[in-house]
Amino acid sequence: METVTHSPAEGVYAATGDYAHAIEVRHAERLLFVAGTMGLDPAGVPGATLTEQIELIWSNLRVILASAGMTVDNIVRVTSYLRDASYAEENARARVAALGGRVVPTTAIVAQTLVSDWLVEIEVIAAG
């Protein structure tokens, strides 16, 4: 699989350093669509803080990806659902760290979660 990042410098607003406008995936044999993943431990208990929930989310995503023979390096799209807009900066930092600085198309949406203890939910698309 090969990926090509597309963030045009002219004709559209500039992408910031933590995301790309688009990623073209070439020669992928598989696509994995991961449902919104929450910051819950294996017993289904949410982390007590935003930081704990984000750490659990990325841990859970690594397990889910591994079950398909993939890693975070296969992620080509991230959508975050934040309970509060003030969570955006920490969420972005955690995403960049989890992806090792690799930028992908990403969207963050502020939304009311189904359970008030769930502070953030992240869904990804991976290709391999």
N, C-alpha and C positions, 0 to 999 in steps of 0.2 A: 504494500500500500504506500502511496505517496500523497502528501498533502501540500497544497500551495496556498499560502495566505494571500488574501486580496484586501488591501486597505489603500484604495486610491488616494493620491495626494492632491488631486484636482477634481473639481466638479461635485464634491460631496464633503461634508464636514469631516474633520480629522478624527480618526480613532485615537483614543488615549492609549497610554502605554500598557494598560492592563487588559485590553481586548482587541480583537480584529473585526473588521466589518464582515468578513466572510472567509471560509476555508473551503477550498475545492479538494475533494477526496477522489483520488485516481486509483484505479486498480484495487479497490476494496472488494473483498470476497464476502464480508459479513458486516451487518449493521446491528448494533445493540441499542435498543431504546429502553432506558431505565426510568421507571416510574419515580415520582417525587419521593425522595428519600429523606427521612427525618432524623433528628438527633436523639434517637432512642437507643438504649443499650439492648443487649440480647434478650432481656426480660421485658422489653417494651417500656422501660422507664425513661422519661426524657431527662437530658442533662439539666442541671439546676441553673446554669447560666448560658448566655449566648455563646461564649467561647467553648464551653463544654459541648453544647449541641452541635456547633460547627465541627469540632473535632470528631464527634461521633458520626456525623454525616459523612465526612470524608473517609473515616474508617469503614463505615457500612458500604460506601461506594466501592472501596478497594475490594471488599469481600465479594460484592455482587459482580464486579468486573472480573475478578479472579475465577468466579464460577463459570465464566464464559471464556476463560483463557486469555483475558485482557488485563491491562493495567491502566492507570490514569493517562499514560502516554497515548492510549487509543481514543481518549475523549476528544470530540470535535465540536461539541456544543454544550453550553451550560445555561440553564435557566434557574434562577433563584427566586423563591417566593418568601418575602420578608414580612413579618408581622408589623414591623415599624421601619420607617425610612431611615431612622438613626442607625440601623444595623448594617446599612449598605457598605460603609467603609471597612468595617471588620470583616464582613463577608467577602469583599473584593480582595483584601489582603490574604485571607485564608485560601481563596481560590487560586490566586497567583502562586502562593507557596505550595499548595497541593499539586499544582501542575508544573512545578519546578521552573516557573517563570515563563513557560510557554503560553502564548496568547491564543485564545479561541474566541469565536463569536459567543457573546453572552448577553443575557438580559436579566435584569432584576425587577421584580414586580412587587409592590406593596399590596398585601392581601390579608384579609382576615383568615386565620387558619381554622381548621375544623375543631381543634381542641386548644384552649387558651394557653396551655403549657408548651405548645409547639411554637417556637420562635422563628424558625426558618425551615424551609424544605427546598431541596435541590434536585432537579432532574437533569440527566445528561443523555447525550447521544454519543456512542462510541463506534468506531469503525476499525476493521482489521482485515 
